[in-house]
């Protein structure tokens, strides 16, 4: 295996640096699931190139119960929807859908049986951003099956998928939020296998870009942008309370506020409290909703003064915020996370020059990050994860 160091920052305190014999080193992390990496290894960002030849746009990552990564993405060169997963024998890549120019705005979910489910759109021929149809794919019995969910106009951009229920496939439900560009609406579809029902959530202005969906206790929650003009936008949030959609303006108006919004739910104490990472008037923003007795408001923070893109937001088991994003000044892929000494930001991949194709973040059972992203330098899909230990980031490219 050939390794190339691309960046290194080590923080040593007295007593941290000790000699270690070769026999005491843990196994090569490539030969074990990421969640099983030994704590004695330095805190290293390992960046792997999964596939090349201009593939990896619109990636979405999830981890299975063993900690292995699964990634959906767009193959620009062939106009196909692709799916990659890793196990002890390495990376495996499959073509999911090749019927036309398909694979825009992918969103991946692993259901209770570990089956991959993907929402995505059929893109207009020769177009990287404009969708024609909303589509859904699932792998059943070792074979991929896909269908068109909505084809009423230019629909399917910014799709976000969640799967709920189980343990049997018949007990599961699929939920998708997305943007209807023709009517400038936020839409939501709910399905059980081949049967789908779609409805309009918000139609007040140009709404629904950058939709991000989460489902808890069978209630869908969606963060999204209200686009007002080229210099003004708002972050909005909608949730279904069991009888109707409740819609709030969270932040704005401000420059591009609500762009790249990414939603996660903290479900402690039986409550569904939304948290959102988003573009906030030129900065990386974080919105936290409080619904304790006598408190019902949004707390807003700026967590990085630099402008972000491609934001992916997750909560750990303690409902602490973790955010991956591209920083637009230098094109760096960055990762914001909590520590006992306060929040920190790592540079995962430097000078990537990617501002549109998104990064996707997942946390394993130990709260460690795994990120899929399009790497402009290598022209392909890359995967980064941390190997555990006591040091600050050392970035290694395979």
C-alpha positions as a LaTeX table, in Angstrom:
\begin{tabular}{lrrr}
\hline
Residue & $x$ (\AA) & $y$ (\AA) & $z$ (\AA) \\
\hline
Unk1 & 0.00 & 0.00 & 0.00 \\
Unk2 & 1.40 & 3.38 & $-1.03$ \\
Unk3 & 0.77 & 6.31 & 1.30 \\
Unk4 & 1.34 & 9.99 & 0.63 \\
Unk5 & 1.28 & 12.53 & 3.46 \\
Unk6 & $-0.65$ & 15.62 & 2.33 \\
Unk7 & $-0.79$ & 17.59 & 5.60 \\
Unk8 & 0.25 & 17.05 & 9.19 \\
Unk9 & $-0.43$ & 18.74 & 12.50 \\
Unk10 & 0.65 & 17.06 & 15.70 \\
Unk11 & $-0.11$ & 18.36 & 19.18 \\
Unk12 & 2.01 & 16.67 & 21.85 \\
Unk13 & 1.77 & 17.18 & 25.60 \\
Unk14 & 4.24 & 16.00 & 28.22 \\
Unk15 & 4.03 & 12.25 & 28.65 \\
Unk16 & 2.11 & 11.62 & 25.39 \\
Unk17 & 5.10 & 10.60 & 23.29 \\
Unk18 & 6.37 & 7.14 & 24.26 \\
Unk19 & 8.27 & 4.47 & 22.41 \\
Unk20 & 6.15 & 1.66 & 20.97 \\
Unk21 & 7.43 & $-1.65$ & 19.67 \\
Unk22 & 6.29 & $-2.87$ & 16.27 \\
Unk23 & 4.59 & $-5.89$ & 17.85 \\
Unk24 & 2.38 & $-3.53$ & 19.90 \\
Unk25 & 0.93 & $-1.78$ & 16.87 \\
Unk26 & $-2.67$ & $-2.60$ & 15.98 \\
Unk27 & $-3.66$ & $-4.32$ & 12.72 \\
Unk28 & $-3.83$ & $-2.38$ & 9.48 \\
Unk29 & $-7.18$ & $-0.53$ & 9.63 \\
Unk30 & $-7.79$ & $-1.49$ & 5.97 \\
Unk31 & $-8.23$ & $-5.08$ & 7.13 \\
Unk32 & $-10.85$ & $-4.38$ & 9.78 \\
Unk33 & $-14.07$ & $-2.42$ & 9.94 \\
Unk34 & $-13.48$ & 1.30 & 10.61 \\
Unk35 & $-15.32$ & 1.13 & 13.93 \\
Unk36 & $-12.85$ & $-1.50$ & 15.15 \\
Unk37 & $-9.71$ & 0.64 & 14.69 \\
Unk38 & $-7.52$ & 0.46 & 17.76 \\
Unk39 & $-7.26$ & 3.47 & 20.09 \\
Unk40 & $-3.45$ & 3.31 & 20.08 \\
Unk41 & $-3.24$ & 4.56 & 16.49 \\
Unk42 & $-2.52$ & 8.31 & 16.12 \\
Unk43 & $-5.49$ & 10.47 & 15.18 \\
Unk44 & $-5.05$ & 10.26 & 11.41 \\
Unk45 & $-7.28$ & 11.29 & 8.53 \\
Unk46 & $-7.00$ & 8.45 & 6.02 \\
Unk47 & $-8.21$ & 9.55 & 2.58 \\
Unk48 & $-8.89$ & 6.84 & 0.00 \\
Unk49 & $-9.64$ & 7.22 & $-3.68$ \\
Unk50 & $-12.64$ & 4.96 & $-4.33$ \\
Unk51 & $-13.20$ & 5.60 & $-8.05$ \\
Unk52 & $-11.83$ & 7.94 & $-10.74$ \\
Unk53 & $-12.70$ & 9.23 & $-14.25$ \\
Unk54 & $-14.91$ & 12.14 & $-13.18$ \\
Unk55 & $-17.22$ & 10.29 & $-10.80$ \\
Unk56 & $-18.34$ & 10.97 & $-7.25$ \\
Unk57 & $-20.53$ & 14.04 & $-7.59$ \\
Unk58 & $-23.58$ & 14.24 & $-5.29$ \\
Unk59 & $-22.24$ & 11.55 & $-2.96$ \\
Unk60 & $-24.16$ & 10.35 & 0.10 \\
Unk61 & $-22.62$ & 8.10 & 2.76 \\
Unk62 & $-24.04$ & 5.77 & 5.41 \\
Unk63 & $-22.38$ & 3.20 & 7.68 \\
Unk64 & $-23.70$ & $-0.30$ & 8.28 \\
Unk65 & $-23.91$ & $-1.93$ & 11.70 \\
Unk66 & $-20.30$ & $-3.14$ & 11.42 \\
Unk67 & $-19.04$ & 0.35 & 10.58 \\
Unk68 & $-18.36$ & $-0.24$ & 6.86 \\
Unk69 & $-19.09$ & 2.67 & 4.48 \\
Unk70 & $-21.73$ & 2.63 & 1.74 \\
Unk71 & $-21.83$ & 5.49 & $-0.78$ \\
Unk72 & $-24.24$ & 6.51 & $-3.54$ \\
Unk73 & $-22.97$ & 8.94 & $-6.19$ \\
Unk74 & $-23.23$ & 10.27 & $-9.73$ \\
Unk75 & $-20.97$ & 9.02 & $-12.51$ \\
Unk76 & $-20.71$ & 12.12 & $-14.72$ \\
Unk77 & $-18.68$ & 10.38 & $-17.42$ \\
Unk78 & $-21.40$ & 7.80 & $-18.11$ \\
Unk79 & $-24.45$ & 9.62 & $-16.73$ \\
Unk80 & $-25.18$ & 6.77 & $-14.30$ \\
Unk81 & $-26.19$ & 6.34 & $-10.68$ \\
Unk82 & $-23.48$ & 4.33 & $-8.89$ \\
Unk83 & $-23.19$ & 2.65 & $-5.50$ \\
Unk84 & $-19.96$ & 1.71 & $-3.68$ \\
Unk85 & $-19.46$ & $-0.23$ & $-0.48$ \\
Unk86 & $-16.47$ & $-1.52$ & 1.41 \\
Unk87 & $-15.88$ & $-4.72$ & 3.37 \\
Unk88 & $-12.87$ & $-6.79$ & 4.43 \\
Unk89 & $-12.03$ & $-7.59$ & 0.81 \\
Unk90 & $-12.01$ & $-3.94$ & $-0.30$ \\
Unk91 & $-14.24$ & $-1.61$ & $-2.31$ \\
Unk92 & $-17.05$ & $-2.87$ & $-4.56$ \\
Unk93 & $-18.81$ & $-0.69$ & $-7.14$ \\
Unk94 & $-22.20$ & $-1.30$ & $-8.78$ \\
Unk95 & $-24.25$ & 0.49 & $-11.41$ \\
Unk96 & $-27.72$ & 1.12 & $-10.00$ \\
Unk97 & $-29.45$ & 2.95 & $-12.87$ \\
Unk98 & $-28.15$ & 3.76 & $-16.35$ \\
Unk99 & $-31.43$ & 4.65 & $-18.07$ \\
Unk100 & $-30.63$ & 8.15 & $-19.29$ \\
Unk101 & $-28.68$ & 10.82 & $-17.44$ \\
Unk102 & $-29.39$ & 9.71 & $-13.87$ \\
Unk103 & $-27.83$ & 10.13 & $-10.43$ \\
Unk104 & $-28.23$ & 13.79 & $-9.50$ \\
Unk105 & $-28.72$ & 14.81 & $-5.86$ \\
Unk106 & $-28.42$ & 11.29 & $-4.46$ \\
Unk107 & $-29.48$ & 10.52 & $-0.89$ \\
Unk108 & $-28.68$ & 7.10 & 0.61 \\
Unk109 & $-30.34$ & 5.29 & 3.51 \\
Unk110 & $-29.72$ & 1.78 & 4.85 \\
Unk111 & $-32.94$ & 0.20 & 6.09 \\
Unk112 & $-33.47$ & $-2.16$ & 9.01 \\
Unk113 & $-32.35$ & $-5.11$ & 6.85 \\
Unk114 & $-29.19$ & $-3.29$ & 5.76 \\
Unk115 & $-30.54$ & $-2.83$ & 2.23 \\
Unk116 & $-29.45$ & 0.35 & 0.41 \\
Unk117 & $-32.24$ & 2.76 & $-0.58$ \\
Unk118 & $-31.44$ & 5.76 & $-2.80$ \\
Unk119 & $-33.41$ & 8.81 & $-3.87$ \\
Unk120 & $-32.03$ & 10.71 & $-6.85$ \\
Unk121 & $-33.12$ & 12.51 & $-10.00$ \\
Unk122 & $-32.89$ & 12.13 & $-13.72$ \\
Unk123 & $-30.93$ & 15.12 & $-14.95$ \\
Unk124 & $-31.60$ & 16.93 & $-18.20$ \\
Unk125 & $-29.19$ & 15.78 & $-20.89$ \\
Unk126 & $-26.00$ & 17.79 & $-20.75$ \\
Unk127 & $-27.05$ & 19.46 & $-17.48$ \\
Unk128 & $-25.44$ & 18.88 & $-14.09$ \\
Unk129 & $-27.97$ & 20.69 & $-11.92$ \\
Unk130 & $-31.48$ & 20.66 & $-13.41$ \\
Unk131 & $-33.66$ & 17.64 & $-12.68$ \\
Unk132 & $-36.45$ & 16.21 & $-14.79$ \\
Unk133 & $-37.82$ & 13.35 & $-12.62$ \\
Unk134 & $-37.57$ & 12.22 & $-9.00$ \\
Unk135 & $-36.50$ & 8.57 & $-8.76$ \\
Unk136 & $-36.03$ & 5.91 & $-6.07$ \\
Unk137 & $-33.94$ & 2.71 & $-6.06$ \\
Unk138 & $-33.58$ & $-0.21$ & $-3.67$ \\
Unk139 & $-31.45$ & $-3.35$ & $-3.70$ \\
Unk140 & $-33.62$ & $-6.40$ & $-3.00$ \\
Unk141 & $-32.42$ & $-9.98$ & $-3.18$ \\
Unk142 & $-29.10$ & $-8.90$ & $-4.65$ \\
Unk143 & $-30.68$ & $-6.98$ & $-7.55$ \\
Unk144 & $-31.37$ & $-3.28$ & $-8.02$ \\
Unk145 & $-34.91$ & $-2.08$ & $-8.67$ \\
Unk146 & $-35.76$ & 1.53 & $-9.49$ \\
Unk147 & $-38.86$ & 3.57 & $-10.26$ \\
Unk148 & $-39.99$ & 7.11 & $-11.03$ \\
Unk149 & $-41.70$ & 8.73 & $-8.03$ \\
Unk150 & $-42.63$ & 12.15 & $-9.48$ \\
Unk151 & $-42.40$ & 13.38 & $-13.05$ \\
Unk152 & $-44.66$ & 16.45 & $-12.93$ \\
Unk153 & $-42.33$ & 19.12 & $-14.30$ \\
Unk154 & $-38.72$ & 19.76 & $-13.39$ \\
Unk155 & $-38.71$ & 17.92 & $-10.05$ \\
Unk156 & $-36.29$ & 15.96 & $-7.88$ \\
Unk157 & $-33.47$ & 18.40 & $-7.10$ \\
Unk158 & $-32.08$ & 18.44 & $-3.54$ \\
Unk159 & $-33.71$ & 15.09 & $-2.74$ \\
Unk160 & $-33.33$ & 13.84 & 0.83 \\
Unk161 & $-34.34$ & 10.31 & 1.87 \\
Unk162 & $-35.19$ & 8.63 & 5.17 \\
Unk163 & $-36.41$ & 5.07 & 5.76 \\
Unk164 & $-38.38$ & 4.12 & 8.85 \\
Unk165 & $-39.74$ & 0.90 & 10.29 \\
Unk166 & $-38.90$ & $-2.78$ & 10.13 \\
Unk167 & $-37.70$ & $-5.39$ & 10.75 \\
Unk168 & $-39.52$ & $-6.71$ & 7.67 \\
Unk169 & $-39.52$ & $-4.89$ & 4.35 \\
Unk170 & $-43.33$ & $-4.78$ & 4.38 \\
Unk171 & $-43.19$ & $-2.79$ & 7.63 \\
Unk172 & $-40.91$ & $-0.09$ & 6.25 \\
Unk173 & $-41.79$ & 3.31 & 4.83 \\
Unk174 & $-39.72$ & 5.63 & 2.64 \\
Unk175 & $-39.82$ & 9.42 & 2.91 \\
Unk176 & $-38.37$ & 11.91 & 0.39 \\
Unk177 & $-38.25$ & 15.71 & 0.41 \\
Unk178 & $-37.27$ & 17.58 & $-2.75$ \\
Unk179 & $-37.57$ & 20.76 & $-4.81$ \\
Unk180 & $-40.17$ & 21.27 & $-7.54$ \\
Unk181 & $-38.38$ & 23.79 & $-9.76$ \\
Unk182 & $-41.30$ & 24.24 & $-12.15$ \\
Unk183 & $-43.64$ & 25.44 & $-9.40$ \\
Unk184 & $-40.92$ & 26.65 & $-6.98$ \\
Unk185 & $-42.31$ & 24.46 & $-4.18$ \\
Unk186 & $-41.06$ & 22.21 & $-1.42$ \\
Unk187 & $-42.57$ & 18.75 & $-1.93$ \\
Unk188 & $-42.66$ & 15.55 & 0.12 \\
Unk189 & $-43.37$ & 11.95 & $-0.92$ \\
Unk190 & $-44.19$ & 9.03 & 1.32 \\
Unk191 & $-44.16$ & 5.45 & 0.11 \\
Unk192 & $-44.25$ & 1.77 & 0.99 \\
Unk193 & $-42.48$ & $-0.04$ & $-1.81$ \\
Unk194 & $-44.11$ & 0.68 & $-5.15$ \\
Unk195 & $-46.91$ & 2.90 & $-3.83$ \\
Unk196 & $-46.15$ & 6.61 & $-3.40$ \\
Unk197 & $-48.12$ & 9.66 & $-2.38$ \\
Unk198 & $-46.70$ & 13.16 & $-2.93$ \\
Unk199 & $-47.85$ & 16.53 & $-1.61$ \\
Unk200 & $-46.81$ & 20.18 & $-1.44$ \\
Unk201 & $-45.34$ & 21.23 & 1.91 \\
Unk202 & $-44.62$ & 24.91 & 1.23 \\
Unk203 & $-45.46$ & 27.10 & $-1.77$ \\
Unk204 & $-44.98$ & 30.57 & $-0.24$ \\
Unk205 & $-42.39$ & 32.04 & $-2.61$ \\
Unk206 & $-39.49$ & 30.15 & $-4.21$ \\
Unk207 & $-39.07$ & 27.46 & $-1.53$ \\
Unk208 & $-37.53$ & 24.00 & $-1.30$ \\
Unk209 & $-33.93$ & 24.33 & $-2.43$ \\
Unk210 & $-31.38$ & 22.48 & $-0.28$ \\
Unk211 & $-34.05$ & 20.36 & 1.39 \\
Unk212 & $-32.86$ & 18.06 & 4.18 \\
Unk213 & $-35.20$ & 15.48 & 5.72 \\
Unk214 & $-35.23$ & 13.55 & 8.98 \\
Unk215 & $-37.99$ & 11.33 & 10.40 \\
Unk216 & $-38.63$ & 10.48 & 14.04 \\
Unk217 & $-41.69$ & 8.83 & 15.59 \\
Unk218 & $-43.21$ & 8.79 & 12.07 \\
Unk219 & $-43.08$ & 12.60 & 11.90 \\
Unk220 & $-41.12$ & 14.11 & 8.96 \\
Unk221 & $-39.00$ & 17.21 & 9.54 \\
Unk222 & $-37.48$ & 19.28 & 6.70 \\
Unk223 & $-34.97$ & 22.13 & 6.60 \\
Unk224 & $-34.78$ & 24.12 & 3.37 \\
Unk225 & $-34.10$ & 27.51 & 1.77 \\
Unk226 & $-36.53$ & 30.25 & 0.84 \\
Unk227 & $-34.84$ & 31.95 & $-2.11$ \\
Unk228 & $-35.83$ & 35.62 & $-2.31$ \\
Unk229 & $-33.24$ & 37.10 & $-4.70$ \\
Unk230 & $-29.61$ & 36.73 & $-5.72$ \\
Unk231 & $-28.66$ & 38.65 & $-2.55$ \\
Unk232 & $-31.31$ & 37.49 & $-0.09$ \\
Unk233 & $-32.65$ & 34.19 & 1.28 \\
Unk234 & $-33.99$ & 32.58 & 4.45 \\
Unk235 & $-33.59$ & 29.29 & 6.29 \\
Unk236 & $-36.95$ & 27.61 & 6.86 \\
Unk237 & $-38.08$ & 24.52 & 8.77 \\
Unk238 & $-41.24$ & 22.44 & 8.39 \\
Unk239 & $-42.49$ & 19.51 & 10.42 \\
Unk240 & $-45.66$ & 17.42 & 10.36 \\
Unk241 & $-47.33$ & 17.38 & 13.78 \\
Unk242 & $-49.71$ & 14.51 & 13.01 \\
Unk243 & $-52.41$ & 16.58 & 11.38 \\
Unk244 & $-50.73$ & 19.42 & 9.47 \\
Unk245 & $-47.43$ & 20.90 & 8.36 \\
Unk246 & $-46.06$ & 23.55 & 10.73 \\
Unk247 & $-43.68$ & 25.98 & 9.00 \\
Unk248 & $-41.20$ & 28.40 & 10.59 \\
Unk249 & $-38.63$ & 30.89 & 9.37 \\
Unk250 & $-35.47$ & 30.07 & 11.32 \\
Unk251 & $-32.96$ & 32.67 & 10.11 \\
Unk252 & $-32.70$ & 35.48 & 7.59 \\
Unk253 & $-33.11$ & 37.17 & 5.35 \\
Unk254 & $-29.41$ & 37.30 & 4.57 \\
Unk255 & $-27.04$ & 36.60 & 1.72 \\
Unk256 & $-27.74$ & 33.00 & 0.57 \\
Unk257 & $-28.94$ & 32.14 & 4.09 \\
Unk258 & $-30.32$ & 28.60 & 4.21 \\
Unk259 & $-28.09$ & 27.34 & 1.43 \\
Unk260 & $-26.67$ & 23.81 & 1.84 \\
Unk261 & $-28.96$ & 23.24 & 4.83 \\
Unk262 & $-28.50$ & 19.91 & 6.60 \\
Unk263 & $-30.86$ & 18.72 & 9.36 \\
Unk264 & $-30.53$ & 16.22 & 12.21 \\
Unk265 & $-32.87$ & 15.45 & 15.12 \\
Unk266 & $-32.02$ & 15.04 & 18.77 \\
Unk267 & $-34.60$ & 12.57 & 20.11 \\
Unk268 & $-33.68$ & 12.47 & 23.80 \\
Unk269 & $-36.46$ & 12.34 & 26.41 \\
Unk270 & $-38.99$ & 11.52 & 23.71 \\
Unk271 & $-38.62$ & 14.97 & 22.14 \\
Unk272 & $-37.82$ & 15.70 & 18.50 \\
Unk273 & $-35.57$ & 18.77 & 18.64 \\
Unk274 & $-34.16$ & 19.85 & 15.25 \\
Unk275 & $-30.60$ & 21.08 & 14.72 \\
Unk276 & $-29.43$ & 22.51 & 11.39 \\
Unk277 & $-26.09$ & 23.31 & 9.80 \\
Unk278 & $-26.39$ & 25.86 & 6.98 \\
Unk279 & $-24.93$ & 28.78 & 5.04 \\
Unk280 & $-25.57$ & 31.86 & 7.17 \\
Unk281 & $-25.04$ & 35.18 & 5.41 \\
Unk282 & $-21.51$ & 34.31 & 4.28 \\
Unk283 & $-20.57$ & 32.05 & 7.21 \\
Unk284 & $-21.12$ & 28.50 & 8.50 \\
Unk285 & $-24.19$ & 28.62 & 10.73 \\
Unk286 & $-25.72$ & 26.31 & 13.30 \\
Unk287 & $-29.34$ & 26.51 & 14.46 \\
Unk288 & $-30.58$ & 24.73 & 17.60 \\
Unk289 & $-34.26$ & 24.52 & 18.49 \\
Unk290 & $-35.31$ & 24.45 & 22.15 \\
Unk291 & $-38.75$ & 23.10 & 23.09 \\
Unk292 & $-38.41$ & 22.68 & 26.85 \\
Unk293 & $-41.25$ & 23.92 & 29.11 \\
Unk294 & $-41.80$ & 27.65 & 28.62 \\
Unk295 & $-39.05$ & 27.74 & 25.96 \\
Unk296 & $-39.78$ & 27.49 & 22.25 \\
Unk297 & $-37.23$ & 29.33 & 20.17 \\
Unk298 & $-34.23$ & 28.95 & 17.87 \\
Unk299 & $-30.71$ & 29.65 & 19.09 \\
Unk300 & $-28.41$ & 30.68 & 16.22 \\
Unk301 & $-24.61$ & 30.57 & 16.04 \\
Unk302 & $-21.85$ & 31.26 & 13.53 \\
Unk303 & $-19.33$ & 28.42 & 13.93 \\
Unk304 & $-16.89$ & 29.35 & 11.14 \\
Unk305 & $-16.48$ & 32.86 & 9.70 \\
Unk306 & $-15.47$ & 31.47 & 6.32 \\
Unk307 & $-18.16$ & 30.82 & 3.68 \\
Unk308 & $-19.09$ & 27.12 & 3.38 \\
Unk309 & $-20.60$ & 24.87 & 0.72 \\
Unk310 & $-21.55$ & 21.20 & 0.56 \\
Unk311 & $-22.57$ & 21.10 & 4.24 \\
Unk312 & $-23.35$ & 17.79 & 5.94 \\
Unk313 & $-24.53$ & 17.88 & 9.56 \\
Unk314 & $-24.78$ & 15.03 & 12.08 \\
Unk315 & $-25.37$ & 14.64 & 15.83 \\
Unk316 & $-23.48$ & 12.19 & 18.02 \\
Unk317 & $-25.10$ & 10.15 & 20.83 \\
Unk318 & $-24.81$ & 13.20 & 23.10 \\
Unk319 & $-26.55$ & 15.41 & 20.51 \\
Unk320 & $-23.32$ & 17.32 & 19.88 \\
Unk321 & $-22.92$ & 18.86 & 16.42 \\
Unk322 & $-20.49$ & 17.52 & 13.80 \\
Unk323 & $-20.26$ & 19.28 & 10.42 \\
Unk324 & $-18.31$ & 18.56 & 7.24 \\
Unk325 & $-18.14$ & 21.24 & 4.55 \\
Unk326 & $-16.03$ & 22.85 & 1.86 \\
Unk327 & $-14.50$ & 26.21 & 2.78 \\
Unk328 & $-14.86$ & 28.45 & $-0.25$ \\
Unk329 & $-11.80$ & 30.69 & 0.13 \\
Unk330 & $-9.26$ & 27.87 & $-0.27$ \\
Unk331 & $-11.48$ & 24.99 & $-1.39$ \\
Unk332 & $-10.53$ & 22.94 & 1.69 \\
Unk333 & $-12.71$ & 20.12 & 2.96 \\
Unk334 & $-13.15$ & 20.87 & 6.67 \\
Unk335 & $-14.66$ & 19.10 & 9.68 \\
Unk336 & $-16.12$ & 20.88 & 12.74 \\
Unk337 & $-16.51$ & 18.76 & 15.88 \\
Unk338 & $-16.74$ & 18.97 & 19.68 \\
Unk339 & $-13.98$ & 18.08 & 22.14 \\
Unk340 & $-13.72$ & 18.31 & 25.92 \\
Unk341 & $-11.69$ & 21.48 & 25.34 \\
Unk342 & $-14.29$ & 23.06 & 23.06 \\
Unk343 & $-15.07$ & 22.85 & 19.33 \\
Unk344 & $-12.29$ & 22.32 & 16.79 \\
Unk345 & $-11.96$ & 22.36 & 13.01 \\
Unk346 & $-9.80$ & 19.94 & 11.01 \\
Unk347 & $-8.66$ & 20.36 & 7.43 \\
Unk348 & $-9.39$ & 16.97 & 5.88 \\
Unk349 & $-8.41$ & 17.62 & 2.26 \\
Unk350 & $-6.73$ & 20.86 & 1.21 \\
Unk351 & $-7.16$ & 22.99 & $-1.91$ \\
Unk352 & $-9.86$ & 20.84 & $-3.44$ \\
Unk353 & $-11.49$ & 23.66 & $-5.46$ \\
Unk354 & $-14.92$ & 22.04 & $-5.16$ \\
Unk355 & $-17.82$ & 24.25 & $-4.17$ \\
Unk356 & $-20.93$ & 22.56 & $-5.51$ \\
Unk357 & $-20.81$ & 18.77 & $-5.37$ \\
Unk358 & $-21.22$ & 18.37 & $-1.63$ \\
Unk359 & $-19.55$ & 16.28 & 1.03 \\
Unk360 & $-21.47$ & 13.72 & 3.06 \\
Unk361 & $-20.77$ & 12.89 & 6.71 \\
Unk362 & $-21.57$ & 9.84 & 8.83 \\
Unk363 & $-20.58$ & 9.04 & 12.43 \\
Unk364 & $-19.74$ & 5.53 & 13.58 \\
Unk365 & $-20.61$ & 3.92 & 16.92 \\
Unk366 & $-17.62$ & 5.62 & 18.57 \\
Unk367 & $-18.65$ & 9.03 & 17.24 \\
Unk368 & $-15.80$ & 9.12 & 14.73 \\
Unk369 & $-16.35$ & 10.81 & 11.33 \\
Unk370 & $-16.51$ & 9.24 & 7.87 \\
Unk371 & $-16.80$ & 11.56 & 4.87 \\
Unk372 & $-17.44$ & 10.93 & 1.17 \\
Unk373 & $-16.66$ & 13.71 & $-1.30$ \\
Unk374 & $-15.74$ & 14.55 & $-4.85$ \\
Unk375 & $-12.01$ & 15.24 & $-5.10$ \\
Unk376 & $-11.21$ & 17.71 & $-7.86$ \\
Unk377 & $-7.50$ & 16.86 & $-7.77$ \\
Unk378 & $-8.04$ & 13.17 & $-8.49$ \\
Unk379 & $-11.27$ & 13.62 & $-10.47$ \\
Unk380 & $-13.11$ & 11.01 & $-8.50$ \\
Unk381 & $-14.92$ & 9.78 & $-5.44$ \\
Unk382 & $-12.92$ & 9.91 & $-2.20$ \\
Unk383 & $-13.57$ & 8.60 & 1.29 \\
Unk384 & $-11.99$ & 9.94 & 4.48 \\
Unk385 & $-12.17$ & 8.63 & 8.02 \\
Unk386 & $-10.28$ & 9.11 & 11.23 \\
Unk387 & $-8.10$ & 6.47 & 12.81 \\
Unk388 & $-8.28$ & 6.91 & 16.56 \\
Unk389 & $-5.73$ & 8.14 & 19.06 \\
Unk390 & $-4.30$ & 11.06 & 20.99 \\
Unk391 & $-2.95$ & 13.34 & 18.25 \\
Unk392 & $-4.51$ & 16.03 & 16.14 \\
Unk393 & $-4.96$ & 15.47 & 12.41 \\
Unk394 & $-2.43$ & 13.82 & 10.14 \\
Unk395 & $-3.88$ & 13.48 & 6.63 \\
Unk396 & $-2.76$ & 10.46 & 4.61 \\
Unk397 & $-3.71$ & 9.70 & 1.02 \\
Unk398 & $-3.78$ & 6.10 & $-0.21$ \\
\hline
\end{tabular}
